[in-house]
Amino acid sequence: MEEIRFGPAGYPEEAKGKPKRSFEILKEAGLTAFEYAAVYGLRTSEEKARVLGNLAKSTGIAMSMHAAYYINLASKSDDIRQRSRKRLEKALRFAPLMGVKRIVFHVGTYGGLSPEESHKVVRSALQEVWEKAGHLGEGAYLAPEIAGKINAYGSVNEIAGLCAETDGLIPTIDWAHMYARTQGKCNDKQSYLEVLGIFEDALGAQFVHNMHFHISGIIFTQAGEKAHRPLGEEWGPDILPLIEITKEVGYKPTFISETPTPLKGALYAKFLLEELEKHKA
C-alpha cells in the first residue's frame, strides 16, 4: 500500500449491486482504493466475498471495509457489547477473502461511564477480539475512527492511546469528523500537522506506513457532525492543505471519500494532488 491511493466508500451509484462493473469504473477512473460498506452488517456470503477479493487483486485496488455503524464496545448492555465484538471477529474472518487490510469502525458511546473507564472497557474488548480472531485477518488491522459527535468515544487522544495500547490497531482519521469536533478549527496546515504529529508520536512507523483517511465536506452543530456534504464547495474542511502536506512530507495515505457521491469526492481529491504535481514539475 506504499503509494497515495484514492477511492470511494461504497459502490458507484451507477453500479450498485454490480461488483465487476464497480471495479471496472474505479479502474477506468484511475482510482486505486475501495472501502466496502458493511455499515448495516456484513451480510455477504463467503463466495461473494471471494469474488470481491479476486476483483480487487486483478484491478490492483486496495480494499478496506467499514464495519457496522451499531458497534458499541462500551454499551451499558452486555448483549450489545458481545454482539459488537462478534461483528469485528466476523470482519476479521472475512478480510482475507476480500483482500481487506483495514477494518474501519466506530467505537461507540461512553456507555454512561467516564471517558477513562470507557477507555479501559474498550481497550479490553478490542484486546479480546484480537487475541481471539486477529490471526484470522491474515495481516488486516482493526482501524477505529475519529468520532464526529463530541460526546462519543473517539477523540484524537483517545484513538491514539487506544491504538498504542492495544494489539492490531491503526487509526482511521476522518478529517470531516475532526472539523466537526473542533467546530471548524481543524482546517489548515498547522492543525492537520498537529493531528498527524500526535499519531506519529504515539505509533511511529506503524502509523506512517498505514495511513487511512476519510474525507468529505460536513455540516455540524455544537454537538458535532450533522451531515456529510461534497468536497470543494461551500462546506469545510478544506483538504488542499492536507494534500499539500502529503506531497511535501512524503506520506502515502489512502484517501477514502465519504461525500454524498463518493466517486466524485475521490476524483476531486485525486485532481488536487495531480494539480500540485503539475505545478511542481
C-alpha positions in Angstrom: 0.0 0.0 0.0 3.0 2.3 -0.2 1.5 4.7 -2.6 -1.0 7.5 -2.3 -4.4 6.0 -3.1 -7.9 7.5 -3.6 -11.2 5.7 -3.7 -14.9 5.8 -2.7 -16.7 4.4 0.3 -19.3 2.1 -1.3 -20.1 1.1 -4.8 -20.5 3.8 -7.5 -24.2 4.9 -7.9 -24.3 3.6 -11.5 -23.1 0.1 -10.5 -25.0 -0.7 -7.3 -25.0 -4.4 -6.8 -22.7 -4.9 -9.7 -19.2 -5.7 -8.3 -17.5 -6.4 -11.6 -18.8 -3.1 -13.1 -17.9 -1.2 -10.0 -14.2 -2.3 -10.1 -14.1 -1.5 -13.9 -15.4 2.0 -13.2 -12.7 2.5 -10.5 -10.0 1.2 -12.7 -11.1 3.4 -15.6 -11.2 6.4 -13.4 -7.6 5.8 -12.2 -8.8 5.1 -8.6 -6.8 2.6 -6.6 -8.8 2.1 -3.3 -12.3 1.0 -2.4 -13.9 0.8 1.0 -16.6 -1.9 1.2 -19.6 -0.6 3.1 -20.8 -3.2 5.6 -22.3 -0.4 7.7 -25.6 -2.2 8.2 -23.9 -5.5 8.9 -21.6 -7.9 7.0 -24.3 -9.7 5.0 -22.4 -11.1 2.1 -21.5 -14.7 1.6 -18.0 -16.2 1.6 -18.4 -17.0 -2.1 -19.3 -13.3 -2.9 -16.5 -12.1 -0.6 -14.0 -14.2 -2.6 -15.3 -12.6 -5.8 -14.7 -9.2 -4.4 -11.2 -10.2 -3.3 -10.4 -11.5 -6.8 -11.7 -8.4 -8.5 -9.6 -6.2 -6.2 -6.5 -8.2 -6.9 -7.0 -8.3 -10.6 -7.5 -4.5 -10.8 -4.8 -3.5 -8.3 -7.3 -1.9 -6.0 -6.6 -1.8 -2.2 -9.6 -2.9 -0.1 -10.8 -1.7 3.2 -14.1 -2.4 5.0 -16.3 -0.2 7.1 -17.9 -2.4 9.8 -21.4 -1.9 11.2 -22.4 1.5 12.5 -24.1 0.0 15.5 -20.9 -1.4 17.1 -20.8 -0.1 20.6 -18.0 -1.6 22.7 -18.7 0.2 25.9 -22.5 -0.1 25.8 -24.5 -0.4 29.0 -25.9 -3.6 27.5 -23.7 -6.7 27.8 -25.6 -8.2 24.8 -24.6 -5.2 22.6 -21.0 -5.4 23.8 -20.9 -9.1 22.9 -22.5 -8.6 19.5 -20.1 -5.7 18.8 -17.1 -7.9 19.4 -18.7 -10.7 17.3 -19.1 -8.2 14.4 -15.4 -7.4 14.5 -14.4 -11.0 14.7 -16.5 -11.8 11.6 -15.0 -8.9 9.8 -11.5 -10.3 10.5 -12.6 -13.7 9.3 -13.9 -12.2 6.0 -11.0 -9.8 5.5 -8.6 -12.2 3.7 -11.4 -13.4 1.4 -12.0 -9.9 0.3 -8.4 -8.7 0.3 -9.2 -6.3 3.1 -6.3 -4.9 5.1 -8.1 -2.3 7.2 -11.4 -2.7 9.1 -12.8 0.7 9.9 -15.3 1.0 12.8 -16.8 3.5 15.2 -16.0 2.6 18.8 -19.4 3.9 20.0 -20.6 5.8 23.1 -19.1 6.1 26.5 -21.9 3.9 27.8 -22.6 6.1 30.8 -19.1 5.6 32.0 -16.4 8.3 32.5 -14.1 8.6 29.5 -11.3 6.9 31.5 -13.5 4.0 32.5 -14.9 3.7 28.9 -11.4 3.6 27.6 -10.5 0.6 29.8 -13.6 -1.2 28.7 -13.0 -0.6 25.0 -9.3 -1.5 25.2 -10.2 -4.8 27.0 -12.8 -5.6 24.4 -10.5 -5.0 21.5 -7.7 -6.9 23.0 -10.1 -9.8 23.5 -11.2 -9.6 19.9 -7.6 -9.5 18.6 -6.5 -12.4 20.8 -9.4 -14.5 19.6 -9.6 -13.5 15.9 -6.6 -11.3 14.9 -4.8 -14.2 13.2 -7.9 -14.8 11.0 -7.4 -11.5 9.4 -4.1 -12.5 7.9 -2.5 -9.1 8.2 -5.7 -7.0 8.4 -5.8 -4.2 11.0 -8.7 -3.0 13.0 -9.0 0.7 12.4 -11.0 2.7 15.0 -12.2 6.0 13.6 -12.2 9.6 14.9 -15.8 10.2 16.1 -17.9 13.0 14.6 -20.0 13.5 17.7 -18.3 15.3 20.6 -20.0 13.1 23.2 -18.9 9.8 21.5 -15.7 7.9 22.2 -13.2 8.9 19.6 -11.1 12.0 20.2 -7.6 12.2 18.7 -6.0 11.4 22.1 -8.4 8.5 22.8 -7.9 6.8 19.4 -4.1 7.4 19.6 -3.9 5.9 23.1 -6.2 3.0 22.2 -4.0 2.1 19.1 -0.8 2.4 21.1 -2.0 0.2 24.0 -3.8 -2.5 22.0 -2.5 -5.1 19.5 -3.7 -5.0 15.9 -4.9 -1.4 15.7 -4.2 1.5 13.5 -6.3 4.8 13.4 -8.7 6.0 10.8 -8.5 9.7 10.7 -11.8 11.2 9.5 -10.9 14.8 8.7 -14.5 15.9 8.4 -15.2 14.5 11.8 -12.1 16.4 13.1 -13.5 19.5 11.5 -16.9 19.0 13.3 -15.4 18.0 16.6 -13.2 21.2 16.7 -16.2 23.3 15.5 -14.4 24.2 12.3 -10.9 24.9 13.7 -9.1 21.8 12.2 -8.9 23.3 8.8 -5.4 24.3 7.9 -1.9 23.0 7.6 -0.9 23.7 11.2 -3.9 21.9 12.7 -3.5 19.0 10.3 0.1 18.7 11.2 -0.7 18.7 14.9 -3.1 15.8 14.5 -0.7 13.8 12.4 2.1 14.5 14.9 0.0 13.1 17.8 -0.5 9.8 15.9 3.1 9.7 14.6 4.5 10.3 18.2 2.2 7.6 19.6 2.5 4.9 16.9 5.6 5.7 14.9 6.2 3.7 11.7 3.1 1.6 12.2 1.0 4.8 11.6 3.2 6.3 8.9 3.1 3.1 6.8 -0.7 2.5 7.3 -2.3 5.9 7.0 -6.0 5.7 6.4 -8.0 8.9 5.9 -11.7 9.6 5.4 -12.6 12.8 3.6 -15.8 14.8 2.9 -17.4 18.1 3.4 -19.6 18.3 6.5 -22.1 20.5 8.4 -22.1 20.4 12.2 -23.7 21.7 15.3 -22.4 22.3 18.8 -22.8 18.5 19.3 -20.5 17.7 16.4 -21.3 16.3 12.9 -24.7 16.6 11.4 -24.4 15.5 7.8 -21.8 14.9 5.1 -21.5 17.2 2.1 -19.5 17.4 -1.1 -15.8 18.4 -1.2 -14.6 21.6 -2.9 -17.8 23.6 -2.4 -19.1 25.8 0.4 -18.6 23.3 3.2 -15.4 22.6 5.1 -12.9 21.2 5.7 -10.5 22.4 3.1 -8.5 19.3 2.2 -6.0 21.1 -0.1 -3.6 21.8 2.8 -3.8 18.1 3.7 -2.9 17.1 0.2 0.0 19.5 0.3 1.3 18.0 3.5 1.1 14.5 2.0 3.1 15.6 -1.0 5.7 17.7 0.9 6.4 15.2 3.7 6.2 12.1 1.5 3.3 10.4 3.3 1.4 7.7 1.4 -2.1 7.6 2.8 -5.2 6.1 1.4 -8.0 8.7 1.0 -11.5 7.3 1.1 -14.2 9.7 0.1 -17.4 9.7 2.2 -19.2 12.5 0.3 -22.8 12.0 -0.8 -21.4 10.9 -4.2 -18.2 9.2 -3.1 -16.8 8.6 -6.5 -16.8 12.3 -7.3 -15.2 13.1 -4.0 -12.4 10.7 -4.6 -11.8 12.1 -8.1 -11.8 15.6 -6.7 -9.1 14.7 -4.1 -7.0 12.9 -6.8 -7.4 16.0 -9.0 -5.9 18.2 -6.3 -2.9 16.0 -6.0 -2.4 15.9 -9.7 -2.6 19.7 -9.9 0.1 20.1 -7.2 2.3 17.7 -9.1 1.9 19.6 -12.3 2.8 22.9 -10.7 5.9 21.4 -9.1 7.1 19.5 -12.2 
